[in-house]
Amino acid sequence: MSTALELTGFLLGVASWLVTGAALANDYWKVSSFSGSVIISSRQYENLWHACAEDSSGVANCRDFDSLLDLESFLQACRALMIIALILGLFSMIVSILGLKCIQVGSSSDQAKAKKAVAGGVLFILAGLCTMTAISWYAARIVEDFKNPFSGGIKFELGAGLYMGWGGACLSILGGALLSCACKDASSGQAKGGYYARSQAAKIHKPVSESETARAYV
């Protein structure tokens, strides 16, 4: 049962890494809203890297954000958190592969493999938290600007990229939790089993004293 949970957690972690990468590359983090707008023939959308405008014929013109120093601080932080999440996810996959029971790499003991798998699960959870923080922060700014009555210009709504990011974060946290719990249960079970076996062996091979031998003959 622990092996199945371990493999399920690892596969969820891999899926979360792929979804997070797709969310980072997605153009639609925020999309212009038609609420209260007179001009509906064009649509604007942005992500962490560029802003685009699409006309009624479907032709889009995109403009990359030129200078990193000109960006808002929250946008820089969201970029950093998403990149850190992808790096942590990559490291967690490598460490988890070395700790999976179904994959034999070298001559590692069961305890060492369990520690590696738990470390991989923790890294998955940290990656999910980074993604969740970046996505939620970006979404909060969109909602704040949308509800601000003094905010002029175009109002934006939540885009598909944010929902993909939330999904990737949830998969990463769930996969890391399953991986860590399965390996902890397995390692604790092995420790208890080893202690019981050693105690039984000690009882069997316990030396018999001379007094006990004498009583036995009497």
C-alpha positions, 0 to 999 in steps of 0.5 A: 500500500505504501508503494502505491501511495509513494508512486501516486505522490510522485506522479502527481508531483510530476504532473504539477511541475508540467502544469506549473510550467504551462501556467507560467508560459500561458498568455492569459493571466489577466484578460480585459473585461467587457463590464462597463466598457463601450469598446468591445471590438478588441481584447487585451491580456497580459502575463508575467512577461508581456502584454498583448492586444487582439482585434476583432479579426483575431490578430494579436500584437504583443509587447514585451516588458522591456526593463526589469527595473521598471516593473512593479515589485509584486510582478518581479516577486511573482516571476521569482516565485514561479521560477523558484517553484519550477527549480524546486519541482525539478530537484524534487523529482530527481530526489524522489526518483532516487528514493522510490522503492520500485527504482533501484539505483546503486546499493542504498538501504531502505532507510536511506531511500525513505529519507530521500523520498521524504525530502522529495515530498517536502520539496514538492510541497515547498514548490506548491506553496511558492506557486500558490503564493505567486498566483494568489498574489497576482489574482489579489491585485487583479481583484483589487484593481477591478473593484477600485472605483477610482481606478481608471482605464481598462479593468481586467479579470482572472485569466486561464493561466491563474487557474492552471497555476492553482491546479498545479499548486494543489497537485504539487502539495497533494503529491508531496504530502502523499509521498512523505506520508507513504515513506514515513509509514514505511520507514516506521514500519521497518524500524518496528519490524527490525526491533521486534526481529532483533528482540526475538533473536536475542531471546532465542540466542540468550545464553543459559546460566549454570544455575538454570542448567542445574535446575533443568537436570534436577 
